[in-house]
Amino acid sequence: MIRYNKELVNKINKVVRNYNAKISRLQKINPSLALPDKVSARSIRNISDSRKELNRTLAKLQRFSKRGAEDTIVLPSGDFISNYELGELKRESARLQRNLTRRINELADLTPKVAGVKQDYTYAEMGDMRLNNMIAKRDTLKRMSKGISAGGDLKNFIKLIETTRNKQNYQISIFRNNYIDKMLTNQAYSIGYDSNKINDIKAKLNKLSDKDFLRFFDEEKVVQMVRDKYIDSTKLSGETYFSYEDEMREIFDELYDNMDDYLKDYSSYNA
């Protein structure tokens, strides 16, 4: 939650005013110039969920206000782009890489559990596909960011940034709600699982903070199975459905019978 005191409101208004004024000035000088859209102070406030995100947005607007930001350059690939756009692409790529590195480090040394039993290898040691995909995406962002100045594919670079950003913007709280309300609840309903038991599981998961929920999901393979089975359930038919139903009952029973033991080391569960 951001507290919009008078000082902060005035800062937002000033940054937005300078940004829009430069766009108007450039449009008069050259109407055919490709320019970013104007913004309003209200729109900046609406898209900012945290002070950190707000500061990042304001800094981006301020960079456009600098002299020469709108100057067009020709890349070795033949693409035209402004100094500002290229700088923002590289800056966003670097931010996404940092986020990926943070998640990679969180997972790499984590030793998963199956039904509460710690396994023999960490995710890194077992060559976990999810971890490897994150490493590959980070390295591709890094390579393409450097390659743009040497004739790299600008369109694919922009597309990769957008898809990576969209996935990262899928916040933990949204994932948590989807997990509990869709993956867990819908599957329990579809197989006629005991509603009192599933409500007990949901209540215990809801006690976790978002951070602890993500750690629990990363650590416990049985919890991940609910997600995996939810994805697979769209392809079921005939005998495979009955096998799926039996497997889901076993998974739900495992969670119901042992959830307290699984969560005993999570501070938010014991709060």
ABEGO torsion letter per residue (X at the ends): XBBBBAAAAAAAAAAAAAAAAAAAAAAAABAABBBBBBBBAAAAAAABABAAAAAAAAAAAAAAABBGAABBBBBAAGBBBBAAAAAAAAAAAAAAAAAAAAAAAAAAABBBBBGGBBBABBAAAAGBAAAAAAAAAAAAAAAAAAAAAAGBBAAAAAAAAAAAAAAAABBAAAAAAAAAAAAAAAAAAAAGBBAAAAAAAAAAAAABBAAAAAAAAAABAAAAAAAAAAAAAAABBEAAAAAAAAAAAAAAAAAAAAAAAAAAABAAAAX
